[in-house]
Amino acid sequence: MRILVVEDDKDISTLIAFHLKANGFETEIAANGREAVEKISNGGYALALLDILLPELSGIEVLKYIRSESPSPNLPVIVASALSEEAEIIASLELGADDYITKPFSPKILVARVRSVIRRSENRSLSGSVQTEKGLFLDPGTRKCRVQDEEIVLTATEFDMLLALIREGGRVLTRTEIIERIKGNDYPVTERSIDVQIASIRKKLGKMGCAIKTVWGIGYRYAEEG
């Protein structure tokens, strides 16, 4: 899982990245708000750790972008700021931050907060059925898949893979990202096995299988034709 650390103080961002990496997370650093927006627009993050007092664009402006304009409006966000006034905390939470931690903070507490927010986000993503415009229906609760009125029998891994692709709203998922979404970073599965399971899903979906697009050299995306 990749964490975007948005922090203009190099010493602090380096320290945060060190502790996150030590606990199994990949990290990228954005040193200002504009750089953060550019990175978030490309997607692929499990969480953003966001300072408020940033050059170019403030953390509040970045948070507003995430929730209203970015391709990942549900991206989990933890605000990590030296601003400890109640009004600042409330404003961040009301704009959609998932958590707020005040500097200075314990690295262990930060990692625990990151894990907690990601876990809550994953639990939310498993709830609620999805239905596409062409009539593909997935219910995570019952693990049922239907194309219009025809039930499609998928394995658990195939179901999770298809759900992950649909929920991305057309964004490309790399094979590694697919593995992480459905099983976690330490799941012993090869990228080749992802290709095999994608082929199986396409076959089972019949005509709808063409909605799973191969992006050569990168991965897969789900996009129904108009």
Salt bridges, closest charged atoms under 4 A:
GLU7 OE1 - LYS103 NZ 2.52
GLU28 OE2 - ARG2 NH1 2.46
GLU28 OE1 - LYS39 NZ 3.49
ASP51 OD2 - LYS103 NZ 3.41
GLU56 OE1 - ARG34 NE 3.26
ASP98 OD2 - ARG67 NH2 3.08
ASP98 OD1 - ARG124 NH2 3.61
ASP99 OD2 - ARG113 NH1 3.30
GLU151 OE2 - LYS144 NZ 3.36
GLU158 OE1 - LYS204 NZ 2.75
ASP160 OD1 - ARG143 NH2 2.75
GLU168 OE1 - ARG171 NE 2.91
GLU168 OE2 - ARG181 NH1 2.70
GLU177 OE2 - ARG171 NH2 3.78
ASP195 OD1 - ARG175 NE 2.73
GLU225 OE2 - LYS213 NZ 2.57
